[in-house]
Amino acid sequence: QVQLVQTGGGLVQAGGSLRLSCVASERTFGPYVMAWFRQAPGKEREFVAHIYWSGGRVRYADSARGRFTISRDSAKNTLYLQMNSLRPEDTAVYYCAARSRTEDAYNTWGQGTQVTVSS
């Protein structure tokens, strides 16, 4: 069972930047899709971005496109989310997640990390 361990996050002023990291426990991660989700207080968890580990194809939510960048470092088995031009509405707990390319649902999740953007 793959395990995902997140680091990063914290408190930043509006307009600032943060980078989240998510390290996967397995060294071979080719057939997976990895993603970032977030959940704000009182709201449902929402998709932020995903990346195909093999090939690097990406997709972003409209709220993230142009400000956030998802990437991966295969040698380090690490997923990243670079967040720029942060807004107070980006405040949420952010989760990394993984699924096989043949599955629809994400079945492996990181522990979550808080991102707070002050105005």
C-alpha positions in Angstrom: 0.0 0.0 0.0 1.5 3.3 -1.1 1.8 5.9 1.6 1.9 9.7 1.0 3.5 12.1 3.4 3.0 15.8 2.9 5.2 18.7 3.9 4.9 22.5 3.4 2.0 24.8 3.9 1.6 27.4 6.6 0.6 31.1 6.9 1.2 33.6 4.1 -0.1 37.0 3.1 -2.3 37.5 0.1 -0.1 37.7 -3.0 2.5 35.4 -1.5 3.7 32.0 -2.5 4.0 28.5 -0.9 5.1 25.2 -2.1 3.6 21.9 -1.0 5.4 18.6 -1.2 4.1 15.0 -1.1 6.5 12.1 -0.9 5.3 8.6 -2.0 6.6 5.6 -0.3 6.9 3.4 -3.4 9.8 3.9 -5.8 8.0 2.8 -8.9 5.1 5.1 -9.6 4.7 5.1 -13.3 1.1 4.0 -13.9 -0.3 6.4 -11.4 -2.1 9.8 -11.5 -1.4 12.1 -8.6 -3.4 15.1 -7.6 -3.9 17.9 -5.2 -7.3 18.5 -3.5 -8.3 21.1 -0.9 -11.1 21.5 1.6 -12.0 24.8 3.1 -14.0 25.0 6.4 -17.6 24.2 5.8 -17.1 23.2 2.2 -16.6 19.9 0.3 -13.2 18.7 -0.8 -12.5 20.1 -4.3 -10.0 19.2 -7.0 -7.1 21.5 -7.6 -4.8 19.8 -10.1 -3.6 16.4 -11.3 -0.5 15.1 -13.1 0.1 11.8 -14.9 3.3 10.5 -13.3 4.4 9.0 -16.6 4.3 11.6 -19.3 3.5 14.6 -17.1 0.1 15.4 -18.5 -1.6 18.0 -16.2 -5.0 19.4 -15.6 -6.0 22.3 -13.3 -9.2 23.5 -11.8 -10.2 27.0 -13.0 -9.4 28.4 -9.6 -5.8 27.2 -9.8 -5.0 27.7 -13.5 -2.4 30.4 -14.1 -1.4 30.6 -10.4 -0.6 27.1 -9.3 1.8 24.6 -10.9 1.8 20.9 -10.2 4.9 18.9 -10.9 6.8 15.8 -9.9 10.3 14.7 -9.4 10.5 11.0 -10.3 14.0 10.6 -8.8 12.7 11.8 -5.5 9.2 10.2 -5.8 7.8 13.6 -4.9 4.8 15.5 -6.0 4.8 19.3 -5.7 2.3 22.1 -5.8 3.7 25.6 -6.3 1.2 28.2 -5.4 1.7 31.8 -6.4 -0.5 34.9 -6.1 -2.3 33.3 -3.2 -5.7 34.7 -2.2 -7.6 34.4 1.1 -10.1 32.1 -0.6 -7.2 29.6 -1.2 -7.3 29.0 2.6 -7.9 25.3 3.1 -6.4 22.0 4.1 -4.6 20.7 1.1 -4.3 16.9 0.4 -2.3 15.0 -2.1 -3.8 11.8 -3.6 -3.0 9.0 -5.9 -4.8 6.5 -8.0 -4.0 4.0 -10.7 -4.6 5.2 -14.2 -7.2 2.5 -14.6 -9.3 3.6 -11.7 -11.6 6.6 -11.4 -11.4 7.2 -7.7 -8.4 8.3 -5.7 -7.8 5.7 -3.0 -4.6 6.9 -1.4 -4.4 10.2 0.5 -1.8 12.2 2.3 -2.4 13.5 5.8 -3.3 17.0 4.8 -1.6 20.3 5.4 -3.1 23.6 6.3 -2.6 26.6 4.1 -3.8 30.0 5.5 -3.8 33.1 3.4 -4.3 36.4 5.3 -5.7 39.5 3.6 
